[in-house]
């Protein structure tokens, strides 16, 4: 495997999403929360439109609305005023104060802003405020998501170590899991009579359900604030995504409970490890329904192997999701000649691919054209790339704005992987090309001869 980091002076076809967007996404998984981006209005407006088009749901998001004067003279005043306004009008349970490239360049101290706000506005002491440093000139959505989760644990989890354990499991889930993925993961945990505490729980806030109220200025559903105080009472913590390992380290230090870490839950091998762990933690056998799901996945792997085996995939997405799909390709006998990550990660060295590039979709197109691929896996922005390469596109990651249901699709576990294999195999079948032209005998009459014979010699 060859790892390359491109240093082009110009991004031609962007792949990377910003850290503030990742921190915003994590906040949307907390009940009664609202993200407050400390930066210009344009940054917040873009993120809001982006998430609305992807999830097709109303997205609560506010900004401190810095202009060029405030950015130089007094950005802290805008942040304090923004916190007070949001607290008074929306009455949230939690506010994530998220920095942007503008305020990080200026040198804003978010923790100092929060301390000053507590002194000036004691009437809002019941509202939790989580400062999240998320400069968008480094990292990507995955890093911002992880930074927000770590900040939540640092601010809300405390350092209390419980003497008694409850029949519950902490789930730290990465940005690469959809609300549908999280929902299915919760059902697996509950199948062993364990109660999951998910941080953050997008399956309860961005799962696409209607509410009775005509409007809500904060998130509806998600992880309750009170759940953070119960993290130390769990039997264990399950971490999904290498990007969350720093957050897992912090939680383990504060709660002194064991954690078990998975890079992903795609495919039969990773899911087997998860099911075995849940059985050990609960002391219960694997339910027959889950055993049946595994058998169905085995059958699907046999059925789709004839279409997916020896095919060549090009993948472009965030590092955690990239690793998951590259591992699935290897398990199915497919090749990944080129994989493009949005940002650097230690995980990239472990990806089973011919060439791994930290770059954009333009880099992917150039290498994929040179090697030749049968399938492209990326977000909706890669549609034009797939059309130029003449291969089908399977949409993964964010955004998926030109298809319905992509934000809710579950791809993990036995059930999710089974459906994913069917989807990929169907794409290959629909775009199958005959490399060898069919043989035509020189003695076979031409179409013109058939037409002349039918005209001159009509049937009696």
Secondary structure, 3 states (H helix, E strand, C coil): CEEEECCCCCCCCCCCCCHHHHHHHHHCCECCEEEEEECCHHHHHHHHHHHHHHHCCCCCEEECCCCHHHHHHCHHHHHHHHHHHHHHHHCCCEEEEEECHHHHHHCCCHHHHHHHHHHHCHHHCCCEEEEECCCCCCCCHHHHHHHHHHHHHHHHHCCCCCCCCCCEEEEEECCCCCHHHHHHHHHHHHCCCCEEEEECCHHHCCCCCCCCCCCCCCCCCCECHHHHHHHHHCCEEEEECHHHHHHHHHHHHHHCCCEEEECCCCCHHHHHHHHHHHHHHHCCCCCHHHHHHHHHHHHHHHHHHHHHCCCEEEEEECHHHHHHHHHHHHHCCCEEEEEEECCCCHHHHHCCCCEEEECCHHHHHHHHHHHCCCEEEECHHHHHHHHHHCCEEEECCCCCCCCCCHHHCCCCHHHHHHHHHHHHHHHHHHCCCCCCCCCCCCCCCCHHHHHHHHHHCCCC
